[in-house]
Every structure is written in C-alpha cells, then in structure tokens.
C-alpha cells in the first residue's frame, strides 16, 4: 500500500448540503431569545415558534438512491444499557430526548455544532439549572462552523470552550447526568441530517460513562490529548488504529464496513488480508476520486466496494461503522485515515450486544445492496 500518506484531517462533508427534507431553518426557542436578546433577520439562528424546546421536528425520507426505512432502536430515558439510533430515520429525536431528560449535568464534545434545535435544548437545560459544558473544535473549519453556536451559548450563560489549537477534536459525544453517553458518528449539523447516514450509540454502562467523563474533564482543562482507558469496549484516538485492525483481523466469515474516508494504509491492508484468506469483505462509501486508488487495490484483493454518488439526491455515507461476522461491531467518530486513527481526539466503541449489532448490520447490508459496485474505468 503506497498511495496512502499522512495528511491532516480535512473538514467533514465536502459536497453541498441537501435542500430536501426537514427545513434547515430550525428555530431557536423563545426562551433562548429571552436570555440572549432579539435576533436580527440576518442571524444564522433565526427566531422561533412558541413551542420552543418541546416542539417536534421531523425530516422527510431520504431522497434519491436510497429510500428504505430501517429499524431504529431509540434511546429514551428508560432503555437498555446499550442502544442504537439510525440516522437519518431517527432525525436525532433520541438525542433530543436525552438532552431534554437531563437533571444535573450535560457534557458535550463536538466537532461541528450548527443545529439551532440542539443549541436551544442545551440553553433550556442551563436555564432550568442543569450544569452544561460544551467543548467545540476550532481547527480547520471549526472556528467558522462553530462560531454562531459558541456565541449563542456563551450569551445565554452556558459554559462553552474551544478545544486547544493543537488538537483536532473530532469526537462527537453527549453525556447526561454522568449516567448515559451518546457516542455519535455524526456531527450536530442540521442541514446535513436529511440525506446522511450516521448512527447514535447510547451507552449506560457505568465504567464507560465514567471513563468518558474523566476524559472530557481533562480535555476541558486543556490537558494534552492522549488515548483514554479501553474499558467497556471504548476505542479512543489518538491510537485507535490497532484496535480496529485487530477487529478486522478477527473476522472468520464476513466484514461489512461504512466510512467517509479510506486513507489508512494499515487498515486497507487488514481488509485485503482478510479478503485473501476467504472472508467476505464489503465496503460501502460515497464516491470520491481521492479514494479510487485504495478502492482499486481493495478490489484486486477480493474486497467488494460499492459507492453512492456524491450528489444532493443520494444517501451520503458519513457513518464510521464495522460489523464482523454479524455478531461484533464498531461504531464511532473515527474515519479510516492516519490522522483520525493516530492523532485526533476521537471516540468509538466495540460491542457484541445484539440490540446494537442487529440493526447496525441490517443497515450496512441494505446500504451496500443499494450502492453501485466500484469501477474505476467507469469514471
């Protein structure tokens, strides 16, 4: 594998946002306006309907190539220790419910925050006495994408900080009351919700949540970023490459994988080795000429690669997920790039819980079936 070299992590999502589905103008609640003052018509956070934080939001079904509704295990206040929500079908309702349920604390680590609905829920939680802390990335486009949310939260009195300039904070996690953490593959960027494949993994295991909170406090205080404890299946970056390659290497029958990037020579090699020893390996991504050489090498090794077009009407594969042998899975924020696996702040989890692996495996398999087999010559 010679094509993959280190490059800094680029901002997520390079294509134009879809204009279909739920309106991207999700209104901030009146209670936010009361705290922050009136908002001008030119603001990126427009005024709202009077229902505020309790208003329902819904997106339409994904348009274009993929329209199948998949099973969703929602994560309400009284669910099992582990559960999974599938996006865009869930429309982040599970996460909304989790934030709205907070009684004492909310800690948010987010690469991109540009969702007036989520921001309003965080402000509403602060105003009812919940201790809310929000840590946002400032690298690359972070300072631009996150500035409006940062300013709104700060004006409302929410504790909000920028991550240090020397770290790419690509983790996407929301922890409530020190008891439950949502570990996400996607950012809270509302304009991408309707056509983007992502997952929200909800973890109520005490050891996992405690570790996530410990690492959050260190990141909040600006402690140099390092790998967190690998408890309860947690997979941290920096340094997650080995864990994911070991998972791929453990496959006996099958691997189904979704990711936004394919730029890790070690991971690509692990997939090729698995295919050559007889494992049925399927990779589904959004088409990008930058990954064509990797796809060609994977195909040559027997990996089946299928892609969705990089267009507004197609499902966009932003998820980072792997299912091995139909019974073990990874889901998290890690792209398959050197930067993401070895240097960024990232978080994912490996689990064999059937309530998570089942819907995840079904979604990935259906996505693969709906994509087009990769053919470099066709481009």
DRENTOR-518024 format. One record per residue: x, y, z of N, C-alpha, C in turn. Coordinates in pm, whole numbers, padded with zeros to 5 digits, always signed. Each point is the difference from the previous one (the first is absolute). Layout:
<nodes>
XYZXYZXYZ...
</nodes>
This chain:
<nodes>
+00085-00119+00000-00085+00119+00000+00089+00124+00000+00010+00066-00114+00089+00115-00008-00073+00132-00022-00131-00007-00028-00070+00121-00035-00039+00084+00121-00001-00059+00118-00055+00069+00118+00112+00063+00080+00003+00132+00007+00098+00071+00079-00071+00089+00100+00075+00040+00102-00062+00083+00103-00042+00135-00057-00120+00038+00030-00046+00136-00029-00089+00042+00116-00002+00129+00033-00087+00045+00109-00145-00033-00031-00078-00015+00104-00143-00027-00019-00067+00118-00066-00075-00027-00104-00072+00107-00066-00139+00013+00062-00066+00112-00016-00133+00015+00058-00096-00105-00055-00095-00044+00081-00100-00096-00044-00088+00064-00107-00045-00082-00087-00107+00033-00093+00042+00106-00102+00033-00043-00119+00050+00092-00100-00105+00039-00102-00109-00075-00014-00098+00032-00104-00104+00099+00053-00075+00065-00090-00102+00094+00046-00105-00070+00084-00056+00070+00095-00105-00058+00083-00126-00018-00081-00076-00106+00034-00127-00022-00066-00101+00105+00045-00084+00039-00093-00106+00093+00034-00133-00071+00018+00001-00135-00006-00123-00076+00017-00021-00031+00147-00118-00057+00029-00024-00049+00135-00036+00113+00095+00030-00025+00128-00034+00097+00103+00067+00132-00029-00071+00107+00018+00056+00133-00025+00123+00022+00084+00103+00057-00059+00121+00026+00076-00016+00118+00094-00107+00074-00015-00022+00113+00091-00080-00050+00119+00069-00072+00091-00061-00045+00124+00012+00113+00101-00113+00039+00056-00002+00124+00075+00051-00016+00143+00066+00103+00049+00042+00004+00139-00121+00037+00085-00007-00051+00119-00119+00022+00082-00009+00143+00051-00123+00038+00038-00019+00133+00056+00078+00018+00129+00016-00110+00073+00075+00011+00125+00145+00034-00028+00055-00047-00113+00135+00039-00037+00006+00149-00030-00100+00047-00073-00001+00141-00034-00012+00086+00124-00077-00045+00097-00014+00075+00124+00133+00013+00070+00082-00106-00009+00130+00003+00067+00103+00078-00079-00010-00005-00135+00107+00052-00082-00032+00132-00067-00126+00046+00010-00038+00120-00071-00055-00034-00136-00058+00099-00068-00061-00025-00130+00105-00034-00102-00044-00078-00103+00090-00044-00105-00039+00068-00130+00095+00056-00069-00030+00071-00124-00033-00097-00110-00060+00050-00107-00040-00087-00111+00119-00060-00069+00117+00058+00012+00118-00053-00067+00073-00104+00082-00043-00025+00121+00067-00097+00087-00013-00140-00054+00102-00084+00028-00007-00140-00040-00087-00081+00094-00052+00062+00107-00089-00066+00094-00130+00081+00005-00093-00027-00093-00120+00083-00010-00091-00016+00120-00103+00088+00004-00098-00009+00107-00085-00124-00014-00084-00027+00098-00059-00132+00012-00151+00001+00016-00057-00122-00004-00141-00015+00034-00013-00008+00152-00119+00027+00055-00014+00009+00146+00011-00132+00072+00002-00113-00072+00010-00128+00071+00137-00021+00058+00101+00065-00060+00133-00006+00056+00056-00140+00005+00067-00031+00111+00077-00124+00010-00085-00125-00003-00131+00013+00016-00084-00120-00003-00060-00025-00137+00026+00088-00097-00057-00017-00133+00058-00124-00066-00083-00065-00081+00045-00121-00070+00067+00039-00129+00107-00068-00037+00061+00020-00130+00002-00132-00075-00022+00006-00129-00005-00121-00081+00067+00029-00132+00074-00094-00052+00053+00013-00135-00070-00098-00090-00001+00030-00128-00059-00093-00095+00096-00114-00026-00050-00101-00068+00085-00115-00032+00111+00042-00094+00111-00070+00005+00110+00028-00090-00046-00013-00144+00039+00096-00082-00041-00004-00140+00108-00062-00085-00036-00033-00123+00099-00047-00095+00023-00149+00009+00129-00040+00010+00037-00139-00015-00057-00089+00108-00008+00049+00122-00034-00087+00112-00116+00057+00078-00113-00071+00003-00118+00051+00070-00056-00099+00101+00068-00109+00023-00052-00102+00090+00010+00043+00145-00109-00011+00073+00003+00030+00143+00051-00122+00075+00098+00022+00085+00062-00110+00071-00042-00001+00146+00015-00114+00067-00038-00006+00141+00087+00092+00084-00061+00064+00094+00071+00090+00090-00028-00039+00144+00107-00018+00077-00014-00021+00143+00020+00135+00066-00104+00060+00050+00010+00133+00056+00053-00005+00143+00059+00112+00039+00064+00006+00130-00072+00101+00087-00105-00041+00063-00073+00086+00092+00056-00012+00140-00061+00065+00096+00052+00000+00135+00005-00137+00067-00084-00095-00039-00009-00127+00072+00025-00120-00093+00113+00001-00070+00031-00107-00092+00108-00091+00057+00043-00098-00082+00105-00092+00042+00133+00073+00012+00101-00072+00052+00131+00061+00017+00058+00051-00131-00025-00072-00109+00051+00038-00130-00113+00007-00100-00001+00102-00084-00103+00010-00104+00055+00081-00116-00071-00005-00112+00047+00063-00122-00114+00073-00070+00026+00121-00046-00092+00072-00087+00064+00014-00137-00079-00024-00104+00047+00006-00137-00044+00131-00062+00097+00073-00056-00031+00126-00069+00013-00019-00151-00086+00066-00080-00087+00112+00038-00138-00040+00051-00030-00128+00010-00136-00042+00035-00045+00053+00136+00090+00003+00097-00038+00044+00135-00007+00152+00011+00061+00072-00094+00000+00147-00002+00052+00058+00133+00090-00072+00065+00061+00042+00125-00101+00021+00113-00119-00060-00015-00099+00010+00108+00051-00065+00129+00073-00111-00013+00053-00067+00119+00096+00090+00075+00085+00070-00073+00094+00091+00065-00074+00118+00062-00099+00053-00069-00081+00108+00058-00061-00042+00133-00056-00122+00001-00062-00049+00122+00100-00016+00112+00119-00044-00035+00105-00016+00101+00038+00134+00061+00022+00101-00084+00036+00132+00051-00113+00058+00085-00123-00016-00048-00115+00055+00073-00021-00069+00135+00050-00123+00014-00019-00075+00124+00099+00038+00110+00101+00080-00033+00108+00031+00096-00054+00070+00124+00049-00042+00116-00039+00061+00127+00115+00072+00070+00123-00047-00021+00112+00060+00073+00112+00048-00089+00034-00074-00108+00116+00041-00080-00011-00049-00144+00062+00076-00089+00018-00040-00140+00140+00042-00040+00078-00094-00054+00133+00028-00052+00002-00037-00149+00036+00096-00084-00003-00019-00145+00139+00021-00057+00047-00098-00078+00121+00014-00081-00044-00009-00145+00027+00103-00081-00057-00001-00135+00094+00067-00101+00020-00071-00110+00081+00052-00110-00072+00114-00072-00129-00020-00029-00079+00106-00064-00136+00010+00070-00036+00119+00042-00130+00027+00061-00065+00115-00076-00101-00033-00079-00073+00100-00077-00144-00048-00015-00065-00024+00114-00138-00047+00004-00075+00085+00104-00078+00098-00045-00071+00085+00095-00086-00078+00098-00054-00114-00043-00082-00082+00089+00083-00051+00118+00114-00061-00028+00086-00051+00107+00050+00113+00089+00037+00111-00063+00048+00114+00078-00109+00051+00095-00123+00006-00050-00111+00046+00084-00023-00095+00117+00009-00129-00024-00017-00097+00108+00108+00015+00106+00123+00027-00043+00109+00020+00095-00023+00127+00083-00044+00108-00065-00029+00123+00073-00115-00021+00098-00104-00071-00045-00115-00026+00087+00043-00082+00122+00088-00096-00020+00051-00080+00112+00076+00089+00098+00086+00088-00052+00072+00093+00086-00095+00087+00081-00106+00047-00064-00093+00091+00068-00083-00069+00107-00012-00133-00009-00072-00069+00108+00096-00055+00105+00127+00042-00006+00094-00031+00107+00096-00113-00027+00000-00057-00121+00093-00106-00035+00137+00062-00029+00106-00063+00050+00136+00047-00027+00040-00050-00139+00006+00091-00096+00029-00034-00139+00140+00049-00037+00081-00092-00055+00132+00036-00051+00009-00048-00145+00046+00088-00089+00010-00033-00142+00141+00031-00048+00067-00103-00052+00137+00014-00051-00003-00017-00152+00045+00103-00074-00010+00002-00145+00136+00006-00067+00010-00064-00115+00123+00003-00079+00017+00138-00064+00127+00042-00011+00029+00129-00064+00093-00016-00120+00053-00119-00022+00091-00022-00111-00074-00004-00133+00074+00024-00110-00056-00002-00136-00124+00089-00006-00114-00056-00039-00120+00083-00013-00072+00018+00133+00051-00060+00107-00070+00002+00127-00032+00140+00050+00096+00091-00011-00021+00136+00050-00113+00069-00076-00017-00035-00128-00107+00061-00080-00133-00069+00025+00000-00134-00010-00124-00076+00015-00059+00017+00140+00085+00001+00102-00047-00003+00137-00018+00138+00064+00041+00107-00070+00000+00131+00064-00139+00046+00042-00100-00021-00087-00135+00046+00035-00053-00072+00123+00021-00133+00005-00046-00076+00118+00078+00044+00124+00131+00017-00014+00082+00044+00113-00054+00132+00055-00026+00096-00089-00045+00132+00044-00137-00008+00067-00091-00077-00059-00134-00012+00058+00005-00062+00139+00074-00109+00014+00010-00067+00130+00066+00090+00103+00105+00069-00043+00071+00088+00092-00090+00113+00049-00076+00060-00092-00091+00108+00039-00108-00049+00096-00039-00126-00015-00105-00056+00086+00054-00045+00135+00131+00009+00021+00059-00038+00128+00045-00143+00008-00008-00074-00112+00047-00139-00002+00153+00001+00000+00061-00091+00075+00146-00012+00000+00044-00066-00131+00071+00076-00083+00045-00050-00130+00145+00038-00020+00079-00094-00051+00143+00024-00023+00040-00055-00136+00108+00059-00053+00065-00053-00119+00103-00105+00043+00011-00106-00079+00110-00094+00021+00131+00070-00033+00111-00048+00055+00130+00062-00031+00028-00003-00150+00075+00098-00048+00029+00010-00142+00086-00113-00053+00068-00072+00088+00091-00104-00048-00067-00138-00006-00133-00006+00015-00068-00129-00007-00123+00013-00088-00023-00102-00082-00123-00009-00078-00100-00078+00084-00100+00067+00050-00100-00060+00088-00113-00055-00088+00018-00122-00049-00096-00059-00094-00101-00090+00072+00012-00016+00129-00095-00079+00081-00136+00067-00001-00107-00084+00007-00136+00051+00005-00074-00075+00111-00007+00059+00119-00054-00069+00117-00085+00096+00083-00112-00051+00050-00085+00074+00094-00022-00089+00122+00038+00046+00119-00016-00077+00122-00095+00074+00095-00098-00072+00051-00106+00060+00081+00001-00059+00141+00001+00087+00099-00012-00038+00142+00106-00099+00045+00113-00005-00070+00107-00093+00036-00043-00145-00007-00111-00027-00072-00058-00134+00001-00019-00060-00138-00002+00081-00104-00026-00051-00135+00074+00087-00100+00066-00066-00097+00075+00071-00103-00050-00039-00137-00023+00099-00085-00028-00024-00141+00132+00016-00076+00046-00110-00061+00123-00001-00079-00043+00000-00147+00035+00105-00073-00058+00024-00131+00102-00012-00112-00047-00043-00117+00083+00005-00119-00016+00134-00071-00111+00069+00026-00030+00123-00071+00011+00123+00085+00016+00113-00066+00001+00129+00067-00142+00052+00017-00017+00099+00085-00129+00066+00017-00007+00118-00098-00009-00035-00128-00007+00098-00108-00130-00025-00075-00102+00077+00033-00137-00031-00039-00021-00007-00150+00070+00081-00077-00026+00003-00143+00039-00129-00070+00079-00086+00065+00039-00126-00061-00087-00118+00045-00086+00020+00098-00074-00112+00057-00081-00080-00102-00078+00065-00088-00099-00078-00077+00057-00107-00091+00125+00016-00048+00051-00096-00099+00129-00067+00043+00030+00001+00128+00129-00051+00046-00016-00123+00089+00075-00105-00032+00004-00119+00084+00094+00023+00117-00054-00009+00120+00077+00009+00124-00068-00085+00105+00067-00017+00113-00054-00080+00112+00025+00072+00132-00093-00020+00092+00015+00049+00138-00004-00122+00091+00113-00031+00060+00013-00113+00092-00015+00053+00142-00094-00054+00074-00026+00048+00136+00048-00104+00101+00086+00043+00091+00070-00088+00094-00033+00041+00143-00056-00093+00076-00030+00023+00141+00086-00087+00092+00105-00061-00053+00090-00078+00084+00081+00095+00089-00002-00025+00128+00061+00093+00095+00148+00022-00028+00074-00107-00031+00144+00014-00023+00028+00084-00124-00080-00019-00106+00020+00077-00122-00030+00147+00023-00113+00028+00063-00038+00140+00022+00101+00070+00091+00047-00068+00102+00100+00059+00090+00128+00034-00076+00043-00090-00089+00121+00026-00078-00020+00118-00094-00116+00008-00062-00030+00111-00091+00000+00133+00076-00058+00000+00118-00002+00122+00081+00141+00040+00045+00082-00099+00036+00137+00031+00041+00077+00065-00114-00012-00058-00120+00070+00056-00115-00056+00137-00037-00132+00017+00013-00058+00132-00028+00060+00105+00092+00009-00030+00128+00053+00098+00096+00144+00037-00034+00079-00099-00043+00138+00029-00038+00006+00085-00127-00083-00035-00098-00004+00081-00122-00050+00141+00030-00098+00011+00086-00055+00131+00041+00108+00086+00064+00086-00062+00078+00105+00073+00070+00125+00021-00086-00002-00050-00124+00113+00021-00089+00117-00092+00023-00022-00113+00069+00106-00099+00017+00035-00056-00137+00129-00018-00033+00036-00055-00132-00076-00128-00030-00051-00009-00120-00088-00111-00039+00080-00129-00009-00054-00106+00062+00058-00134-00010-00114-00099+00000+00031-00126-00030-00103-00103-00005-00061-00021+00138-00130-00012+00006-00069-00027+00124+00000-00149+00032-00055-00038+00114+00000-00141+00040-00092-00084-00088+00049-00117-00041-00077-00091-00085-00089-00088+00087-00097+00062+00066-00093-00074+00085-00133-00011-00071-00073-00108+00028-00135-00021-00052-00007+00020-00152+00107-00040-00070+00000+00006-00145+00037+00133-00061+00031+00102+00080+00032+00131-00054+00128-00005-00084-00003+00071-00113+00115+00008-00091+00032+00148-00020+00116+00042+00050+00038+00141-00002+00107+00028-00105-00006+00118-00057+00115+00058-00069+00043+00121+00082+00133+00024+00003+00105-00059-00081+00021-00149+00029+00040-00072-00106+00045-00137+00018-00103-00108-00018-00102+00020-00084-00105-00101-00015+00023-00097-00115+00105+00023-00077+00023-00082-00120+00012-00149+00034+00074-00033+00104+00022-00140+00034-00130-00068+00038-00084+00065+00078-00126-00061+00042-00089-00032-00119-00008+00090-00097-00085-00024-00116+00061-00105-00091+00131+00002-00016+00064-00102-00083-00011-00138+00064+00008-00006+00133-00021-00128+00070-00142-00050-00019-00096+00090+00004-00139-00040-00023-00016-00057-00141+00055+00067-00098-00005-00051-00137+00071-00135-00010+00113-00011+00066+00077-00125-00004-00068-00116+00068-00097+00028+00087-00070-00107+00071-00109-00065-00084-00032+00059-00115-00111-00050-00082+00027-00141-00051-00103-00083+00007+00009-00137-00052-00086-00016-00126-00110+00074-00008-00093-00019-00113-00026+00128-00079-00023+00112+00070-00047+00118-00072+00039+00129+00070+00014+00104-00082+00021+00137+00048-00084+00091-00089-00081+00086+00063-00070+00106-00073+00042+00131+00065+00039+00096-00083+00061+00122+00052-00055+00123-00071-00029+00105+00077-00032+00132-00053+00098+00101+00058+00043+00095-00085+00086+00107+00049-00004+00115-00100+00045+00116+00045+00005+00115-00090+00133+00009-00072+00106-00056+00059+00133+00011-00059+00066-00138-00007+00092-00014-00096+00077-00124-00012+00144+00040-00025+00069+00032+00109+00133+00056-00013+00093-00048+00112-00018-00124+00042+00089-00062+00098+00059-00125-00063+00129+00003-00029+00064-00115-00065-00013-00126+00085+00012+00015+00132-00007-00118+00087-00138-00063-00003-00104+00083+00005-00136-00053-00001-00034-00060-00135+00039+00066-00108-00023-00055-00133+00069-00136-00014+00123-00010+00051+00072-00127-00005-00073-00108+00080-00053+00036+00117-00074-00097+00081-00123-00051-00075-00069+00088-00072-00117-00042-00078+00043-00092-00115+00110+00032-00065+00049-00084-00110+00042-00138+00049+00069-00003+00111+00043-00129+00058-00123-00085+00033-00101+00062+00059-00122-00074+00033-00065-00057-00125-00009+00082-00105-00063-00048-00124+00079-00115-00060+00131+00008+00002+00083-00103-00061-00006-00133+00076-00035+00006+00128-00014-00126+00073-00144-00052+00000-00084+00058-00084-00133-00055-00021-00114+00069+00070+00027+00108+00072-00107+00075+00065-00073+00083-00106-00132-00001+00005-00080+00083-00091+00001+00143+00052+00073+00090-00068+00017+00137+00045-00076+00094-00092-00088+00082+00059-00078+00098-00075+00023+00138+00058+00028+00095-00087+00025+00139+00039-00099+00087-00075-00071+00086+00072-00094+00094-00064+00033+00141+00044+00019+00089-00098+00039+00138+00027-00065+00091-00103+00022+00129+00017-00037+00097-00103+00118+00014-00096-00030+00003-00128+00105+00008-00101+00083+00127+00015+00131-00014-00015+00093+00112+00006+00127-00044-00074+00041+00072-00102+00120-00041-00074+00123-00015+00089+00001+00067+00113+00116-00010+00090+00021-00141+00052-00109-00079+00004+00012-00136+00052+00007-00106-00112+00002+00042-00125-00007-00096-00109+00116-00099+00000+00121+00047+00027+00114-00091+00002-00015-00104+00111-00047+00044+00116-00023-00094+00110-00107-00100-00038-00109+00047-00060-00108-00090-00041+00050-00103-00101+00084+00043-00093+00050-00091-00102+00086-00109+00063+00085+00038+00095+00083-00099+00068-00086-00095+00084-00102+00053+00065-00090-00086+00076-00071-00098-00093-00049+00048-00113-00065-00088-00097+00094-00110-00047+00124+00037-00028+00098-00099-00046+00022-00111+00102-00019+00033+00129+00018-00100+00106-00126-00081+00026-00109+00034-00069-00125-00074+00019-00103+00071+00086+00028+00124+00041-00097+00079+00076-00104+00055-00097-00126-00010+00036-00108+00057-00081-00028+00142+00049+00022+00097-00086-00019+00140+00033-00118+00053-00080-00094+00065+00067-00112+00065-00066-00013+00142+00052-00046+00090-00086-00006+00140+00038-00133+00064-00040-00033+00107+00071-00110+00089-00037+00060+00123-00066-00071+00059-00096+00053+00121-00065+00005+00116+00098+00096+00087-00021+00015+00117+00085-00091+00110-00054-00130-00017+00024-00099+00095-00052-00105+00026+00107-00074+00107-00018-00098+00041+00100-00113-00102+00016-00028-00078-00104-00113-00090+00004+00033-00138+00058+00126-00028+00023+00041-00133+00044+00029-00003+00149-00012-00117+00058+00041-00021+00139+00149+00029+00012+00037+00081+00098+00141+00032+00022+00051-00086+00115+00107-00075-00025+00056-00089+00102+00100+00078+00084-00046+00048+00114+00086+00067+00097+00030-00091+00119-00077-00107+00016+00015-00092+00113+00138-00065+00001+00043-00036+00121+00124-00075+00017-00037-00125+00079-00016-00112-00070-00053-00120+00064+00056-00125-00068+00020-00104+00079+00049-00129-00050-00080-00109+00070-00047-00098-00076-00064-00118+00058+00080-00123-00044+00044-00079+00097+00082-00119-00025-00079-00125+00035-00012-00091-00096-00066-00131+00019-00144+00013+00047-00058+00117-00018-00139+00021+00038-00025+00004+00149+00106-00004+00082-00023-00005+00145+00087+00096+00082+00091+00072-00065+00084+00097+00070+00008+00125-00085-00005+00116+00064-00004+00124-00077+00081+00110+00065+00048+00089-00086+00058+00128+00042-00087+00111-00055-00022+00103+00082-00066+00122-00046+00063+00117+00076+00032+00108-00071+00065+00112+00067+00030+00114-00094+00092+00088+00040+00031+00120-00078+00119-00017-00092+00070-00114+00009+00126-00016-00073-00018-00023-00149+00054+00090-00081+00015-00028-00142+00120-00091-00020+00004-00070-00112+00112-00088-00030+00110+00081-00067+00062+00087+00081+00112+00082-00045+00106+00000+00109+00123+00024-00040+00110+00001+00096-00024+00105+00108-00043+00118-00041-00023+00107+00097-00107-00040+00101-00111-00053-00049-00112-00034+00088+00035-00111+00096+00072-00100-00048+00030-00116+00084+00114+00025+00097+00097+00080-00039+00121+00012+00081+00017+00133+00072-00069+00106-00043+00032+00132+00053-00118+00078+00057-00116-00008-00064-00114+00079+00046-00054-00048+00134-00083+00083+00064-00084-00047+00110-00125-00062-00063-00018-00130+00021-00112-00075-00056-00050-00098+00105-00124-00046-00018-00054-00103+00089-00098-00089-00075+00019-00131+00019-00094-00100-00050-00013-00112+00100-00071-00103-00039-00022-00113+00091-00012-00128-00081+00051-00109+00055-00017-00134-00055-00095-00076+00091-00101-00064-00060-00101-00070+00081-00047-00126-00071-00046-00096+00080-00067-00118-00057-00146-00006+00044-00053+00113+00048-00138+00004+00045-00095-00017-00119-00086-00102+00002-00087-00025-00116-00094+00115-00033-00043+00075+00102-00089+00112-00024+00064+00113-00077+00133+00004+00000+00074+00098-00078+00047-00060-00131+00061-00118+00008+00060-00062-00119-00107-00033-00104-00118-00046+00044-00105-00039-00094-00042+00111-00093-00051+00114+00054-00040+00109-00088+00117+00062-00077+00118+00001+00060+00117+00053-00070+00034-00086-00121+00003-00132+00021+00032-00092-00110-00104+00009-00111-00127+00008+00037-00105+00008-00101+00011+00129-00081+00029+00110+00067+00012+00128-00069+00118-00002-00097+00116-00048+00045+00118-00002-00087-00022-00091-00120-00061-00115+00023-00025-00093-00111-00097+00059-00101-00105+00067+00049-00096+00062-00090+00065+00115-00077+00083+00079+00068+00072+00107-00068+00090-00055-00110+00069-00109+00030+00088-00060-00101-00079-00047-00120-00113-00062+00026-00083-00051-00110-00053+00113-00087-00021+00118+00057-00054+00112-00076+00104+00082-00072+00128-00028+00023+00108+00076-00062+00042-00065-00132+00089+00068-00072+00048-00048-00130+00141-00056+00014+00024-00121-00052+00136-00057+00008+00103+00095-00060+00112+00015+00070+00106+00091-00044+00064-00050-00129+00018+00090-00094+00067-00030-00126+00077+00126-00040+00132-00001+00023+00079+00119-00026-00007+00041-00146-00006-00097-00089-00002+00031-00143-00128+00075-00040-00107-00019+00079-00128+00066-00032+00007+00149+00027+00095+00042+00086+00010+00142+00032+00070+00079-00106
</nodes>
